[in-house]
Amino acid sequence: MNLDDLGVRIGSGIDGLDEVLCGGFIKDRAYLVRGGPGTGKTMLGLHFLAAGARQGERSLFITLAEPEKQLRQNGSALGLELERVSFLDLSPTPEFFAESGSYDIFSPAEVDLEPITRRIVGEIEALRPQRVFLDAMTQFRYLAAEPFHFFKQVLSFLRFLVGQGATVLFTSEGSPTAPDEDLQFMADGVITLAVTPQGRSLNVAKFRGSGFRDGWHALRLGDTGMTIFPRLVPDQPRDEIAGEIQSLGVPGLDELLHGGIERGTVTIISGPSGVGKTTLCLQLLKEVAARRGHGIVYTFDESVEMILRRCDAISLPVRSLVGQGTLRLQQIEPLRFSPAEFYRQVVRDIENQGARTAVIDSIAGFRLSLSGDDLVSDLHALCRDLRNRGMTVLLVDEVESITGDFQATETGLGYLADNIVFLRYLEVRGELRKAIGVLKKRLGDFEKTLREIEITADGIKVGKPLTDLRGILTGTPEWRHESGVTPQ
């Protein structure tokens, strides 16, 4: 190993993996890639070698199981350029069974280790590869007479490869019947691939000489190969938040919020179904667009066309804003994304479109549509990270109760919000009405009364404070009688 190269990073060739590895693999080290059949070990290796070949590095694939022709075909189907990648094909041929003189294809006595060793050493010395991928190291276990012999053999082999100036990835299918703890001990790093009911994932358990992002990270195998979506861990929260106040463009709303909401904050808009939560968010985005800002709505519950039709019906010019490119409506298909993938999509939108305001409609849809174990924590991390980026975030939270005991949010995420705006149905003299109020505004004062809100063909209308009603939060308020007169 060249001491001058100690700590030098080389890219994995996989989108997202270098982020998990804090910069990529360390040069002249040996890494174990483990996982069951079909988890993506070979695909990871193909990406690794193709990335090296693109940079002019000598790359070698040593295969003990799958034939070279099939590997090249698989790589070509993914768009990976493997023409400059060398292959040493040590996989069994059809002639092996016919020439062995025995029908016991599972007998290790039928395989001579010495010719395989000589071929590998000869290829390494001739090519002097800078990247080596060996699939699978498990095969050597069947050639060793005893476990200790296997341990010494593999350890010396890895040292030989690294000593020749190669960065090595080797695979194992560790299982209860064939454990690979010895290989994990020998490797400088251990990457585990897994398939669970929640989806594919990747975990780094060991990475000598460097930090790494721990935990399980979402993994997707697609038409262009492998992509890793690092688990979202937000940075420390910013102490400062932009002081600019964004008006909602409706006089009564701005009075209620003492001017509007501060840019770079998280706002929860809660209320029962159909009360006007999404419409309120779109009203804010209309005002953002008027100031040459860009916004985006991630809808988990409604189709884009349904939202556009509803906005047309109340004279909210969302359709024209979408056409102008200042507003985007993005429908999220159920169970298509993990939370990390969704976060990557949001970041891409921020970078590509310059969006500064985002609406997640709704929290319940987020929890039902994304695959994961702890979606409340994921949403918490997402909002914290977006706020740290200076984004204004609106979360739509649907509560189940129509009337009765007041409940501000359904998810217990109130602590995360800088602002909480709630909408409520009222029954007044047998007529169903709506009210709006503010429960929390972290960066400023707000009106402590409620106001009636109407969504009409001409847009949103907000009335005067409802100072003559009592018991509004119960859903069945009563008029306060003054001088024996009931207000009409």
N, C-alpha and C positions, 0 to 999 in steps of 0.2 A: 504493500500500500504506500502510495506517495503521500508523505506527511503534508505536502503543500496543498493536497486536494481534500484534506480532512475538513468536513463540514460543507463541502461544495454540494449544491443541490442540483438534481436533474429532474425534469418534469416527467410526470406519469403518463401524459397524453390523454388524461381523462378529466373532463370538465368537472370541477368541484373537488377532486381527490387531493390535488396539491394544496387546496385550502385547508382540508382536514389535516394534512401532513405538515402544515406550516411552511410550505415552500416546495415540497416534493421530497423524493427519496434522497438520502445522503449517498454520495458517490462512493463506490468501492465497498459496499456493504451487501449483506445477504438478507433477504426478506421472505418470510413465509406467508403465502396466501392460502388460507384454508377455508373449507366449506364443503357441503354435500354436493352431490351431482346436480348440475343444472343451476348452480348459484351464480355462475359468471366468472369462475377463476380463469378459464382459458381466454375469455374475451378480455379480461383485464390485462393478461400477458400480451395479447396481440396489440392492444393499444400502446402498451409500454414499449414494445419493440418498434412499432410503426413510428412512434414519436421520435425515437432515436435515429431511425433511418432517415427521417425528414431532415434531421440536423446533420446528416453526414456521418453518423456514428455507425460502427460495425455492430450489427445486432444478430443474435443467434437464438433460434428456437430449438431446444432439445426435446423431442417428443418420444415418450415411452409407451404411449397408448394410442393416440389418434394419428392416422397417417397424414403425411405432409399435404397431399393433394386435397384432402377434405378440409384441412386447416386453412389452406390458401383460398379455397372456395368460400368458406365461412367468412374469412376476413374481407374478401372482395365484395361479398353481399352487403357488408356493413360500410363499404366505402373506404376501407383501410388500404393504404398502399404498402404492399408487402413485397414488391419486386426486389427491393434492395435488402430484404431480410433473408438471412441464410437459415436453412433448416437442416438439422441432423435427425433423420427419421430412424428411430430405433424401435418403432412399433412392430408387433408381430405381423408377419406376412401370412397369406393363405397357405404358402408352402411349408410354413413351420409345422403345422399339424400333420401334413402329409408326409414330411420327411423325418419326423421325430421317431417313428417306429413304435409309437405308443398312443393309445387313445386317452391317456390320462393327461389332459391339457392343464390340469391344476398342479402338477408335480413340479416343484422348483428344480428338481434334479435334471430336468430336461433343458434348463437354461444355463449357459456357461457365462459367468460374470466377467471373466477375463477379457473376452473379445469386446464386450460392451465398453469396459473401462478403457481399453486401448483406443477404440474409435473416438470416444469423447475427448481423451487427452490429445489425440492427434488432431482433431478438429479445432480444439481450443488453441493449441500451439500454432497451427497454421493460420487461423483467422485472427487471433488475438482480439476477440470481440470486446466491446465496451459495455454492451448490455447482453445478458443471458436470461432466458426464461426456460425453466425446466418443468415439464408437465408429464408425469407427476413423480415426485420424490418417493411417494408411497411404494412405487414399483420396486425400488431397491430393497425394501424391507423383505420382499419375498425371495430375494437372491442371497440374503445373509443367513449364515448358519445359526446365529444366535443374536439376541438384542444388543449385546455389548459390541459384537463385531459390526453390526449395522451402525451403531452410534459412532464408533471410530472411523468407519468408512465414510459416512456422510460428512462428519466434521472435517476430515482431511480433504474431502472433495470440495467442500465449500471454501476452505482456506486456499485450495489450489486455484479455484476460479477467481476469487477476490485478489489473490496474489498476482494473477495474470492481468489485472487492471479492469476487471469486470464488475458491474453492479448486477446483482443476481436476484431474480424472483423465482421461487420454487413453490410448487403446490402440494397440498396434502388433503385428503378426504378424511379428516379426523372423525372418528365415530367411537361409540362405546366398545365395539368389538375390535377396532384398530385405532387405539388412542395415539395421539401425536405430540404428547407432552415433551418427548425428547427433542423433536424437531423445533418446538417452540423455544426450548432452552438454547438451542444452537443458533437460532436466527437473531439478527440484529433488530428485527421488527416483525410483528405478527398482525396480519390483517385477516379478519374473519368475515366471510360473506354468508348471509342467511336468507331464507325465505320463510316468512311467517304469515298467518292469516291477515296481518295488517299490511303485508307487502314485502318487497325486497329491502334489505338493509346491509350496511357495512359498519364494522367496528374495528378500531385500532386498539389493541390491548397492550402493545409494546412498541417502543420506537427509541432505540438507544441514541443518545447524543442530541436529542431534540424534544421539544414539547410537541403536543398534538392536541387536536380537538377530540375530547373523549365523548363517550355515548354512542348510540346507534344513529347512523345517518341514512336517510332514504336513498335508495338506489333504483335506477330505472334502466332497463334494457330495451332499446328501441331500434328503429331501422338504421340509425347511425351509430349504434354501439351503446356503450355504457356512460351514464351520467350520474354523478353523486350530488346530492343536495344536503349540504352540511346542516346539522341540527342548529337551530337558531338559539343563540345565547346573546342577549342584548348587552351592549357596553354599559358602562356606568351612566346613569341618567344625567342629562345636561342640567347644569344649575340655572342657565339662562333660557328663557323662552321669548320669542319675538313679541314685542309689545304691540305690534300692529293689530288693531281690532277689525275683524271682518264683519261687515253689516250683512244682515239677512235680506235686506231690501223690502221689508214689511214694517211700517212704522210701529205697530203694536208689539211686534217681536223684538225689535231693537230696544224699545223702551223697557220691555220685560228683562232683557239681558244687559241693560245699561250700555247700549251701543252695539252689541254683538258678541262674538266669541273671538278669543285671541288666536292668532295664527300660530301653529305649532303645538296645539293642544289636542287632547283626546276628549271627545264628547260622546256620551251615551244618550241616545234618544229612545225613550222607552214608552210603551203603551200597548193596549190590546190590538187585535187584528183590525185593520181597516180604519184606524183612527187618524192616519195621515203622517206616519213616521217617515216613510220613503219620500213622500211629497215634500216634506220639510227639508230633507237633505238635498233634494234636487233644487229647491228654491235657493239654498245657500250656494250650490255649485253654479247656478245661473249668475249670481252676484260675483262669484269668483271669476267667471268668464268675462264679465263686464269690465273687470280690472286687468284683463289680458292674462289671467291665470288659467291653468289647466287642471281639470279634475277627472277622476275616474270612479266609477261605481262597479263594485264586484257584487253581482246579484246571485245568490244561491237559491232563491225562492221563486222568482218570477222570470219569465222570458223577457228578452230585450224588447221585442215588439209589444208585449203587453204593457211595459213601462212607458214606451213611446205613445201608445194610444191613450193611456190614462193622462199623460201630460198634455196631449193635444186637447183633451176634453176640458181642461182647466186653464187653457191659454198659457201654459208653461212652455217656452220655446226650446225644449230639450232636443227635439228632432233637428232643428237648425243648428244648435250648438254642436251636435254630433257631426253634422255635415261640415261644419267649419273646422273641426278637429280640436276644439277647445274642451270637449267633453267626450269621454269614452264610456260606453256601457259594456261590461264584460261579464257574460254569463259563465258560471263555473259549473261544469258537469259533475253530477254526484259521484263521489268515490274515485274521481280521476286523479286527484292530487293528494300527496301527503302535505302536512303543514309546511315542511321545508320547501317543497316544490312550489306551493302557493306563494310563499315568501319570495322565492327567486323570481316568480312571475311579477310580483309587485315591484321588486327592485328594478327589474328590466323595464317596466313601464315608467318608473321614475326617471331612469337614465335616458330612455329612448324618446319619451314624450314630454319630459319636463313637468310631469304631474306633481302638484304640491298639495292637493287635497284628495283624500281617498275615503270612500264610503264602503263599509262592509255590511251588506244587507242579506242576511241578518246574522246575529250571533248564533241563533238556533240552527240556521242553515249551515254556518261554518262547522258547527259540531257534528251535524248529521252528514254532511257531504264530504268531509275530509277524513282520511284514514289515519288513525293514530290512537295512542293509549291515553294521553292526557291533554286533550284539546283545549281545556281552559288555560293550562299553563302555556300552551303554544300560542294562544291568542294573546295572553299577557305579554309574552316575549315579543311577538310581532308588533304590538302597539307601542311597547317601550322603544323598540328599535326604530320604528317609523318616526316617533316623536323626537328621538335623538337626531334624526336626519332633518328635522325641521318640518316634517309633514303635519298637516292638519288631518286628523282622523275622526270620522263619524261612525259610531257603531249603532246599528239598529237592534234594539232588544225588545222582543215581543213578550209581554206578560200575558198569562192565561186569563186572569180574572177580568171580567168586564166591569162589575161594580163590587162593592163590598170593601173588605179590608184593603187599605192602600199598600201597594208593593211597588217600589221604585224600579227595581230590576229583577230579572228572573234568574240571573246567573251568578250573583254574588261578586260581580266584577266592579262594583261601584267604587272600590278603593283605587282602581286604576284610572278612573275618569277624572279629568280636570273640571269637566262640566257635566251635569246631569239635567236634561230637559225631559219632562214627562208630559204625556198627553193622556186625557182621561175622558171617558163617556160620562155624561150627566143625564139624569132623568128629571126634567123640570116641567111640572104640570102635564105629565103624560107624554112629553115630547123628548126625543133623544137628541142631546146636544153634546158638544165637545168643549173641553177646556184644556188650557196649556199652562204649565208652570215651570219654575226652575227650582231644583232642589239643592244644587251645588254649583258654585262658580269659584274655583280656587284662586284666580288671579284678580278678582274684583267683586264689587257688590252687585246685587241683582234685586229685582222687585219681588217682595215677599207675598204678593197677592197672585191670584190666578186670573186668567182672562179667557173669555170665550173665543174659540177659533172656528172659522168656517172655511171649507174648501169649496169654492164656487166655480162656475164657468168662467169667471173673470180672474181666477187665482185665489190666493190665500188672503183671508180677511181676519184681522184680530181686533176684538172689541176693547172696551174700557175694562179696568180692573173690576172683578166681581166682588165688590166690597159689601153688597147687600145679601150675599148668600152665606149660609152657614152649613157645615158638614159636607163641603164639596168633595172631599176625598173619600167619603163613604159611597159616592155615586148617586145618592138620593138626597140632594141638599134641600134646605128649607130657606124661604125668604125671611129676612130680619124685618120685623115691623117697626117702623119709626112713625111716631105721632098717629098711630092707628091706621097708617096708610101702607098698603102693600104695593111696592113698585111694580109697574106694568112693563 
